[in-house]
Amino acid sequence: QVQLVESGGGLVQAGGSLRLSCEASGRTFSSYAAAWFRQAPGKERVFVAAITWRSSNTIYYAASVKGRFTISRDNAKNTVYLKMNSLKTEDTAVYYCAAGRYVPVQTMRASTAYHDWGQGTQVTVSS
């Protein structure tokens, strides 16, 4: 099990950028796949992006963020990042970091594949 703490959320105007960070503590984070999910008010939690634990780094993005968001990780710092560019008002949500050990690549988009979650960080995009 790892403990996850997100940071970097805030209020930004449409078209702006933010970088979220997720710092892990506990087990060796390098063996964990990591992902970002988000939940808008009144809606279900949905997948945003995921990155494998392997050095080859398979990466997945939701169609709604592909080309605008970039997920990356620094295992030496036990941290996963989500760089968000060209933000839209519909990106407004609480963003959650998730981690799972040896998550199969084909399940990386599913929230059920991850057993460790952060507390979430609010991202608000104004028009």
C-alpha positions in Angstrom: 0.0 0.0 0.0 1.1 3.5 -0.7 -0.2 6.8 0.6 -0.9 9.4 -2.1 -1.1 13.2 -1.7 -2.2 15.4 -4.6 -1.3 19.1 -4.9 -1.4 21.8 -7.6 -5.1 22.3 -8.1 -6.6 25.7 -8.1 -8.6 28.3 -10.1 -7.5 29.1 -13.6 -9.1 30.8 -16.6 -10.1 28.9 -19.7 -7.1 28.3 -21.9 -4.7 28.3 -19.0 -2.5 25.6 -17.6 -2.0 23.8 -14.3 0.3 21.0 -13.2 -0.9 18.5 -10.6 1.5 16.5 -8.5 0.9 13.2 -6.7 3.5 12.3 -4.2 3.6 8.7 -2.9 5.0 7.3 0.3 5.1 3.8 1.7 6.1 1.0 -0.6 8.4 1.4 -3.6 6.3 3.4 -5.9 8.3 2.4 -9.0 6.4 -1.0 -9.1 3.0 0.8 -9.2 1.0 1.9 -12.2 -0.5 5.4 -11.6 -3.5 7.2 -12.9 -5.5 10.3 -12.6 -9.3 10.3 -12.4 -11.7 13.2 -12.0 -15.1 13.8 -10.7 -17.3 16.7 -11.6 -20.2 17.8 -9.3 -23.1 15.4 -9.7 -21.2 13.1 -12.0 -19.3 9.8 -11.7 -15.6 9.6 -11.3 -14.0 9.1 -14.7 -10.6 8.1 -16.1 -8.3 10.9 -17.3 -4.8 9.4 -17.8 -2.6 6.4 -16.7 1.0 5.4 -16.9 2.5 2.0 -16.3 5.2 1.1 -13.8 7.5 -0.3 -16.5 10.4 1.8 -17.8 8.8 1.6 -21.3 5.9 3.6 -19.8 2.7 2.7 -21.6 0.4 5.7 -21.4 -3.3 6.1 -21.9 -5.5 9.2 -22.1 -9.2 9.8 -22.1 -10.3 11.1 -25.5 -11.5 14.3 -23.9 -8.0 15.3 -22.7 -5.7 13.7 -25.3 -3.5 16.3 -26.8 -4.0 18.7 -23.9 -2.9 16.8 -20.9 0.4 15.0 -20.3 1.0 12.4 -17.6 4.5 11.6 -16.4 6.3 10.2 -13.5 9.6 10.5 -11.6 10.2 7.3 -9.7 13.2 8.8 -7.9 10.9 11.4 -6.4 8.0 9.0 -6.0 5.8 11.5 -7.9 3.4 11.4 -10.7 2.4 14.6 -12.6 -0.5 15.7 -14.7 0.3 18.7 -16.9 -2.9 20.3 -18.1 -2.9 22.7 -21.0 -5.6 24.5 -22.9 -8.0 24.0 -20.0 -11.7 24.2 -20.6 -14.6 24.9 -18.2 -15.6 21.2 -18.6 -12.3 20.2 -17.0 -13.6 21.6 -13.7 -13.6 18.7 -11.2 -11.9 17.1 -8.3 -8.9 15.3 -9.6 -7.8 12.1 -7.8 -4.5 10.3 -8.1 -4.6 6.5 -7.9 -2.0 3.7 -7.7 -2.0 0.0 -8.2 0.7 -2.6 -8.1 1.4 -4.5 -11.3 -1.9 -3.3 -12.9 -2.4 -5.2 -16.2 -2.2 -2.8 -19.2 -5.6 -3.7 -20.4 -7.3 -2.6 -17.2 -5.5 0.6 -16.6 -8.5 2.8 -17.5 -10.7 1.2 -14.9 -10.9 2.7 -11.4 -11.3 -0.8 -9.9 -7.7 -1.6 -11.0 -6.3 0.8 -8.4 -6.4 0.2 -4.7 -4.7 3.3 -3.4 -6.2 6.8 -3.8 -5.4 10.3 -2.8 -7.8 12.7 -1.2 -8.3 14.7 -4.4 -7.4 18.3 -5.5 -10.0 20.8 -6.8 -9.4 22.2 -10.3 -11.8 25.0 -11.3 -11.7 26.5 -14.8 -13.5 29.8 -15.3 -14.8 31.2 -18.5 
